[in-house]
Amino acid sequence: MATNAMLTVGIRELKNRLTYYLRLTHKGEHVVVTDHGKPIAILHELTQVEASASPEERLAAASTEGMVRLPRPGASLNLKAQPITHKGRSASEILLEDRG
């Protein structure tokens, strides 16, 4: 479970043991990342994203909660539009009549 004190880790240590620190954030820990002793970032699990987070951060959090499904890397998107068919007058005919 999460503790009250935040863990602090330098960039080099974080890089060398990234998986370890990511597991801690998954358990609810907050990890302060430092560069030459100066705090530059805080790592935390995505379910704790703030309302002021970027759209990308909010989408990632929604994905972890199962609210949305993000595309897989390398997956192609089917963006072909399907034609819409209807009976009756065309939209352009109705528009021209309305303008007249």
Secondary structure, DSSP 8 states (H G I E B T S, - for coil): ---SS-EEEEHHHHHHTHHHHHHHHHTT--EEEEETTEEEEEE--GGG--TTS-HHHHHHHHHHTTSS----TT------------SSS-HHHHHHHHH-
